[in-house]
Amino acid sequence: MLILLMAIMTTWALARSSPPTAPGAAGPTSASPSPSSSPSAAPSISVDQSLEPPTPETQPSGAATGPGPSAAPTAGGVEPATDPFALSDVEPFSSGSVTLTISSDLQLDLEDWNDTGSDIQFTRTGIVGRDGNQLTLLQAGEARSFSTCQAKTAWASALNWNQVSAGTYTCVKWGARRGLMRIDYPPDLNEKYAEVTVTGVIWAPTVKG
């Protein structure tokens, strides 16, 4: 009996000294073997973030434009005296430029464009047509052409200086022909020997009436 009791006590002591095993606990496992070879990582590309993106080139400015449209002539067809005289495509009979002293008896000759004729006289009062020659102002917007002066019907034997300034154009009725005369420099009536400079053309075609 004593021996049986001792055996039971020994078994009970052994049971208390062994750690309990967790249900379903697995035993030690070995590490999974690594694959024999693995693909090498793709090479990385280094970007220098310190560089600024290239600045686009400045676009060239637009092509230079030509001169702007000329201003419309003012009343009386006035334009700067420096503008070239616009000859028509109709053949001219005569043309020229001359400076005359208005206090003398010298008059403009429309055939030779000098001061030895008797066609147009420049006085201290204004411009006077001689020997039946007549004048009329070119109006604003009218073309400086033969056809414009050909179509004129209102003619006068004289124009006053208060109707004329530098660059004024006036059509001329010279017998059966028509012309155009520009006053480049009107006279300074305060001067004793005032002068006037004119430029013009007489066209070859003749006109009835």
Steps between C-alpha positions, in 0.01 A plus 500: 500500500777738584670419171183580304462830679857600424452413132193725477681790664797463266271506194322806632831685554618424149173626354535833679861554383427458117366817317162449344490478127262747326236321302585500128847642559741400229847391561807683386507570125795561282527822302369481147783466258566817294481464126826413337492822296283811509457761220727799547333832572454738201766772494367828634532824300631796692339833413673820598214698648720807535482578128231739389294406194623675185341836440324519163656747259324828468295509183603771261269791483273539201636626172530869480202656331524744235400843543153559621234626271537864408267740671212619286558845351328785675260744339648647186705187432776623730797266544856554623704686241770234529272236341608420144267632233282212387506486123209326332547205264372735227784644294603848617524790257725700733606503863737679732559707810567871527536778756353839413510843665142616534567872508629504141328455166654156451240229440502121478533345156322161502679377186857550617436533875698817546423859600502653150144416398154646544285199599479523880580808707575503873408824674474619859130421481522149364541287186354635178440324171595703191391473138189304597683243717308393809551326833314283750609349830552125531272384781585262784497137388520580128770321303780712357439383146407608151153347528426703815590831337331395175170453683508840672223740399523780760787723392611843623724764354676558835565348844571704813798420721267427791385195299853374448768364732820300455424177316168613351417352158299685239382379161587724208294556186749603233309531177393149395746334736483426870773515758570482871702750698627467857588798716823386667573828679236777507632855525568677826298814434691685774813497285565777250602255228284204586555182301290192423621157388272275293535155343265354242416323178288563190371180341514432128138389431265779400154548646190647338323776684 
